[in-house]
Every structure is written in structure tokens, then in C-alpha cells.
Amino acid sequence: MNEETLGQRIRKLRLFYKLEIAEFSSMCHLSFSAVQNLEKDITTYPHHRSLKKIADTYNTSLEWLLRGRGEMLRGEAKELSVDAKKKVEDHFKKNAIREAMEKNVFLDKELERLWSILCYFTKVPKGSFTEGHKKE
């Protein structure tokens, strides 16, 4: 009888393909937290579709994922296409840009708030922080 848990087998599969959780999850169209929770055995009753996506993407069987029976791979290791890896990289780049822009908007609002507080306590004429500090 195999003593490995479902989470340990998913981790083993991910490490076999030398992928980080983010790459692994993105390539099988699952969320980072879904795969992380599976690996940590937090999710005790995973959805069949999630396991099917992992099995199909990484050329393994549901039987091996669920029970550890049989070989990890059905035949040879699946060649992960360069296009798939490129799509994952592009996805992360877009998310990084979006996050940076959101943080920039937040920082601009915070600067405006701090500027108004400074104006209130120092009697500096009110106006936009950015208007008062534009480069000429």
C-alpha cells in the first residue's frame, strides 16, 4: 500500500517537471491557491475536474493521483511546449504590470491624502500635490 498522500503525489509530479507552483497551476488552468492547498493536503475532497486537468496536462492517471497505483506517467514524460511556457511567462508579466499600476494609483491617492493633511496643519495653500510639484 502506498503511504503517499494526494498532495505528496502532486508535489512529486510538479517537481518531476521542475515547475514552481505558479507555473504548474497556470499550465493546468488552476489557481495557485488550489494547487498549493492540494499539495499541503488542506483540500481533502478535490473536485474531479481539477484532478482531471492535472492528469491530462502532465500525462498521469487519476488512479495514480488518487491512490498512488500504477506508474506516475502514462508512457513518456509530456513535453511541455515552449508556447505554453511563454503563455505562462506572459501571464505573470501582465499580472506584475497590473499590480504595479494598482500600487501606483494607491500611492498617488496616499500622497494626495498626506499632502492635504500637511496643508491643513501648516497652512500651506491647498492644491494638488502633483500640481505643486510638477517638473518644469
Secondary structure, DSSP 8 states (H G I E B T S, - for coil): -----HHHHHHHHHHHTT--HHHHHHHTT--HHHHHHHHTT--SS--HHHHHHHHHHTT--HHHHHH--S-SSSSS-----HHHHHHHHHHHHHHHHHHHHHHHHHHHHHHHHHHHHHHHHHT-----HHHHT---
